[in-house]
Amino acid sequence: MADTQVPFVEGGAELHVGSLVDQLRRRGHEVEKVAVPFRAHPKSELLSQAAAWRLLDLSASHDRPVDLLIATRFPSYFARHPRKVAWVIHQHRAAYELCGTPYSDFDHTEMDVGLRRQLLELDRRMMGECRHVFTNARNTARRLETFNGVTATPLYHPPPLAERLRPGTYGDYALAVGRLEPVKRPELAVRAIAAAPAGLRLVVVGEGSMRETLERLAADLGASERVVFAGSAHSDDLLDLYAGALAVVYVPFDEDYGYVTLEAFLAAKPVVTAVDSGGPLEFVRDGDNGLVCAPAPEAIAGALATLSADRTLAQRLGERGRQQAIQITWDGVVEQLVG
């Protein structure tokens, strides 16, 4: 397994790789994860970091051949191996669809356009070396087709907590889980709870660069007593929070996949997401297992008000989501990756 590692950060991508290593070992495969530190800033060093991965020949360990290399995110698929498979979690999104948005440090300047062109071409060439290219979702596969002309097969996999998540009551709080970073748009949930019915609270699980900003926002909105910042909750605490929530608010911008959707469903909770949230829309069907609304606080507040007023509806939507999520297993994923 080849994966990049941002020091001191553990999010969905890190959990993704850890889960795959565990699942491969459960099935009798000898697996080793190879990680190289990665940082996105300054962007002038991106090509140097790609070159560092390109220098790695992972075809053997001492005199023992390595049968297969599974690479995940940029730039791990630059490593050399005669039998390389890419299971792309994401590329360097700042240079792709996020370019020119508030979520990226890439803009349409001459320097950025030149660097972006190089990255897109290098990604195309490196994936051209792979025997197979898979992605974690259709949304990621569409990006590969659009930007690189690469055809990829989506492979859905369960979240790491899948075997432990359980249904529970439909309580007096909405749950928001994820890194507190701009592209995840946690401020929408905070603003929404200030406009939601008075008896409803928001529990925010996660850490990130926006933590202090969000705390100030809650105070400015007069909602400090209604928003709980739980930090990076331990898994047992997170299981309890999912079990007792009324619903899960998950409104990132153009997400790749997002464990949160499936975690919510496995706990039989409806998901409130946005029309531009990307990956969650591959699972959430408006009025069937969740609610899809505009990426605006008032719309999200309205969805929460609907669920708060009708706990039976919340339960029905959540149970439909659970029936969908339990169909996603690791068996087909591992079979295709090592086949």
N, C-alpha and C positions, 0 to 999 in steps of 0.2 A: 504494500500500500504506500502510495506517495501522497503527501499532503503538506500544505503550507501551514504555518502556525504563527498567529499573531500573539506575541508574548502577553501573558496575564489576561487573555481573553478566551472564554469558553462560551460559544453560542451553538446555534443549530448545526453549523458546518462541522464543528469539532465533535458534537454528539453523533452526527451522521457517520463520520469515519470510525469513531470508537465502536458504534453499533455494528458496522460491517465487519470490523476485525473480529468482534465477539461472535458474530453469526458464522463467519468462515471457520473459526476454530471449533465451534460446536459441531460443525459438519466434517471435522477431521482434517482440515487444511492447516498447514504450517504457515503462519502469517507473521510478518514483521512490518510495523509502520515506520516509514522514513519521513521525517519532518524537517523542514528548513524554516527558520524564522522569516517572517515577511512583514513589511510595513508599506503602507500605501503612500506615505508622504516622506520626502518630497517625490513628486511623480517623475522627476528627472532620473530617479534611480530604478524605475520599473524595469527598464531594459537590462540593467545590470543584474537585477534579481532573476530575471528570466534566463540570462546567460549563466548564472550560477547553477540553476537547475539543468541547463543544457550540458554542463560539464559532467554531470553525474551519469555514469554508466552503471545501471542497476541490474545488469544481466547475470551477475554472479556474486556469490559471497565466498571469499577465498577461492577454493577450487570447485565449489558446488554451484551448479547453474541454478538461477532463479527462473522458475517456469513461467511466471506471469507477473506483469506489473499493472496494477490498477491505479490510475491517477484520478485526482478529483478536481480541485480548483486551480485557477491560475496561480503560479506558472508550473505546477507540479507535472503537468502533461508534457513539459519540455524535456524531461529526463529521457535518457536513451535506454531502449530495451527492444529486442527483436519481436517480442510478443506483448504489445502494450494495448491496454483497453482504457478508455476514458469513461468515467461515470461523472459527468460534469455537474457539480453543485452550482457553480456560477463562474463566469469569467471575471475580469476586472470591470465590474459594472460601471464604474465612473467613466470609463472610456467608451462604453457602449450606449445603452438606451438612456442612461442618466446624464449623458453629456449635455451641457447647456441648461440643466435644471438646478434648482437650489440644493440638490442632493449630491452634486459632483463638483470637483475642482477642475474639471475639463470644461473648456468653453470653445467657442468657434473662432479662436485666434489662430494665426498662422502656425505658431509653435505647437499648440495643442492639437491642431488638425494633423500636423505631420507626425507627432508621436502616436496619435490615435490610429492613423493609417498603418503605421508600423506594427502596432499591437494587433490589429485586426488581421493583418496579413500573416504575422507570425503564428497567431492562434490557428488560422486556417491550415498552415503548413504542418504544424505540430499534430493537429488532429488528423491530418491526412496520413500520418504515420501509424495511426491506431488501427488495429484489426476491427474493432467495433467502437462506436461512440454512443454512449447512453447518456441520459440526463435524469435528474430527479423529478422532473415534471414537464408537462407539455409547454408551459410558458418558457422554460429554459431551452427546450428544443426549438421553439419558434425563433428565439434570438439567434441560435446557431445558424438556422436556415437563412434568416434575414440578413445577418451581418457577415457571415462567413461562407455561406453556400454549403454548409455541412448538414447532412441529414442524420438525425439522431433519434434513438428510440427511448421514450420515457419509461422509467422504471420507478414505480411508486413503492415506498417502503414504510413500515410502521415507525412511529416515534419510539425513542428509547424507553419511555414509561408505559408503553402499550400494555404490557402484561399486568400492570399494577393499577391502572386507572379504573375507577368504579363509579357508577351512578350514585347520586345522593339526593338531598333535598334541593329545592329551588328557593334559595334564600333571599336576603335583602341586599345583595351586592352583585355588581358586575365585575368580572375579572379581566384584567389586561396583562398579558404575558409577553415579554420580549425585551430585547436590548433597547435602552432609552437613547436612541439615536434618531436624527432627523428623518431618515428614509422610512423608519417604522411609524412615524407620525403619532407618538403617544400623546401629544398635546390635544389631538382631536377627542380622545377619550376623556381627558381631564375637563376640557371645555364642555363636552356633552353631559357629564354628570352634573355640572352646575346648572344645566337647563332641564335635567331629568326630574321625575317626581321626587319630592322631598324625602321620602323614606328610603330612597335607594342610595347605596354607597358604591364607591369604586375602590378595588384593591389592585394596585399596580405591582407586578412582580418583575424585577429586572434592574440592572444597573447600566450606567452609560453616561455619556457626556452631558445629557440633558437633565440629569437628576435635579440639580439645584434650580434650573430654569423652570422645571415643572412644579417644584415645590412653591416657588414664588408665584407662578401662574395660579395655582390652587388658592393661595392666599389672596391674590388680587381679585379673584372671582368670588371670594367669600365662601369657598368650598373646602377649606383646610380640614374641617371636621368630617367631611364626607369622603375624603381621599386618603387612603392608607398606602404609603410607600413601603412595601414589604422587603425591598432589596432582593438579593439573590437567594430565594427561598430554597431550603434543602428539599430533596425529593419528597420526603414524607409530608412536609408542610404543604408542598405544591399539590400533592394528591388530595389532601384535605380541602384545599382552596378550590380545586376543580369540582370536587364532590358537592360542596355547599353553595356554589354560585348559581345565580339565576340564569346568567348567560355569559358568554365570553365575547369581548369586544376585540376584534383583530382587524385593523384597518391600515396595514402598511401600504406604501406606494409600490405597485408592480413587483410584488414579492416573487421569489423563485418558486418556492414550495410552501414552506411554513409548517413546522411541526404543530403549531398551536391549533390549527384547524382540526387536525386529527385527534390531538389530545382532548380538545373540547368534546368532540363527538364521542370518543371512547368513554368519556365521563357523562355521556348523554346530555350535553348542554348545547343549546342552539348557539350558533355563531352569528354575530352581527359584523358584517364586513362591508367594504365599499366597492363601487362599480369599477374602480381603477386599481384594485388591490392585487390583481394578477393571479398568482398561484392559488389562493383560497377559493377563487371562483371556479376552479376545476372540481371542487367538492361541494361548495355551498350553493344550494338552489333556493332562491327567494320564495318564502312561504312554504317550503317543503321540509327543510332541515335547518333553516336559519333565515336571516333577513339581510338583504342586500340594499344598500342605500347610497346616497350621494356622500362624498367625503367631506361632510360639513357637520359641525357640532349639533346643529338643530335637527338634522336628519337622523343622526345617531341617537340623540336624546329621544326622538319620536319612536324609534325602534325599541329602545329600552322601556319606554312608557307602555308600549303595546304589550311587551312580555310581562312587565310588572303588574299590569292590570289583569292578565290572564295566565296564571301559572299552569293551567291545563294545556294551553297552547305551547308554552315554553317546554313542558315535558314532552308533548307530542313531537315537536320539532327536534328536540334533543334525541329522542329514541329513534327517529328516522335517521339521524346522523350516525348514531351508534351502529345501526344495522349496516350502514354503508362502510364505516371504518373497519369493522371487524373482518371484512372481506380482504383487506390488504395485509399480506404476509411476506415474510422474507424468502420463502421457498423459491418462488419464481425469479426473484432478484438474483440470488446466489447462483442459481442454475444458468442464467443467461450470462452473468459476468465471467464465470469460469469455463463456460462451454466452448 
